[in-house]
């Protein structure tokens, strides 16, 4: 026989305004095993909690039901109150008569009846509750940072400077990410590389940071505080302990390949580093394009390498790292080029994306920083088209957040270097950051032409003599209320920032969710924009949503500090309401492994049964519902408990 | 058991006869059964009349193996009668245990079944619209027919049942295990399944499973070339093995046919069809809801696949119609 206490909350007038709470308590008094029932103004207040605690002791309660708000709100509060009164906190059950009842109903009589039903169901479940034990596990004192852009660099340095060991993984040859490709940064117009490269060097030299570039995270196992990570370090065919990064091999390599760093506008060699200031500076051989790998001849790099660092037998290496937390800073990509065709991209050589213009404008870029058309002449007019693919239901619904400002920056730089007329075709000018509006204001006075209207298309079909041989931007100028045609020589597309193409796969690997826009899903949009669905995995930078550099740095620092507070605490409490497999009933069909969104289920090959890792399990119940043998039990949500709840609702 | 030979009765109700044939399938072991038991009733093999059974004393029969579902009033009468005469009632085979294949008729009621059968099927010629009557007065006397129920019932939904022997039909091994348990009195608590496993068909199946089963699309067996080694479910066949009680030795998967689920639900199952559906849809590859909907929408005959043998005992119960058969 259970001894159940029922506490019905008024929540001020939130509940009591619609539900007759006294009647709910009175009804509860008549149910089997209920030895005490009362209502109270605010159950979550100190006196409310004291009422629960005192009653547990006085009435010798062994189950507690609070009928109040959502368990997401105050379940931890009342569990704690139970524990303080010496009752196992999992012998507590909550009936949600606010969100599920008073807030969504108006009829007092019907709402009261529903509240009684919900409370009776909670009591029915409470009878069958079993005590559960929370566990704590130690936290590995090391953090993995995935991605070596400015977000990853910031997070890694913050943590390493605090004395924490950091492992950084970057898939390209060099760290630096997108920011390294940029020429100047808005609105201050300081040189991007000048502020970034010192930080890159710090990462490489930091005694607390282990850097794996040209590497990828292949597998993540374990759980918060105790992740086990497999990193694939791609074969680079250059001995890192021998290479002096002199660069002679690069100079001598006869094979030229489109440079990813230069967005295909420039060439690199088959043995290469991403850019001159690359960190690390030691090159790698691109096996796909290397002449020796392709047809067995050449080896010129080897001939010229004085220290003898070329190493043809190099192979991918799998590195195992144990870490307590993970910061995912995998950055962003740009809208698929196919989608840019209406604006002439891929059809006309002088239509380019923003990131391509960054390289053209850069002194180390393919044109040495000269703003010129493909045929080498300086443009007389340049159009910058905002919102290409952003704020567009045909492509991406969201605002990419940085385009307005870099468009202004481009306009300024073009005016600085050329005599060209610059047109900005925009929908709304979004200048929300510190110093941004001022920068916009400055540009308004620099003679840049602003046309309020999104460019519909770019064409080379001339309708007038002055359009002949030029690119024509067609747009509706909304301030004029008419369609205009503007002939120019160069078009820059502010194409949408998108998630990395492999974001869904990466999300699965790290146990993260995806937003509808396919960026990684944060734990809470306001209060935990750097957390994820998996405890111990944090987000930094534009992999969560488009961000400019200051926001990225702030986000990364927040992720780092949250990761640090987890790791430095040294222990972590793991979920008690987990799933467990009854090995006797399990037939080893493996269906549950695919069902688990947290990768918490493994298959014990020797015993041919599934096993749930209690540290990884969040108690979501998916495997419980999936198991065709009924061999998995959700602690705190057993079949018997849930069915008793349903029966009570229909009683 | 009582002294002397075991008093055994076997009866068939809404059944195809396969269960009775399966008893003969034990081959020469039938002699062991005959040596240990007096077979008092076995309509498929011996003639008998109702009054023979009605004349027995209550509890005179030690064990009654009852196969077939209960579909009409005659079967219900015999079920009740044999229940009274037998100390142990065994639901023998999938139909008696779960309703079986005849139970799929529970998608329809009597009226719609009669409309089809005596009305519009391709082979029906019934211009006068004659329907079977339960009673007809003719000069020679009164003719009667059993009453056709709205629903098909598993045996335990009509009379209390001590044991269940699953299978369509039960395999010889299952039958011998069950009969040995009965003869030796080495029986589990009433309500148990005897002669079968407590684990699923997968446990007995020799096919290879990958680490994480994922299915791109489900097919019917005739639509694909089956790899003889790999797990059938992973090959996109709607194999019920993972949701089905083992004990059959995974006979069907061994010959490239997906398990049909005839040994019924797993011991802790609440609803066998839901179990299988949950498992199969979980491993179905679908990036978004629409794809998932399309792919599941293409599943051939989902109800007949997932509830092939268990519709009458599933949670998918429509409001009961027709005469109450519980006495």
Interface residues (C-beta under 8 A of the other chain):
Chain A: X504 X584 X585 X586 X587 X588 X589 X590 X591 X592 X593 X594 X595 X603 X608 X622 X625 X626 X627 X628 X629 X630 X631 X639 X643
Chain B: X198 X199 X200 X201 X202 X203 X209 X210 X211 X212 X213 X214 X233 X241 X242 X243 X246 X266 X267 X268 X269 X270 X275 X276 X278 X279 X282 X283 X287
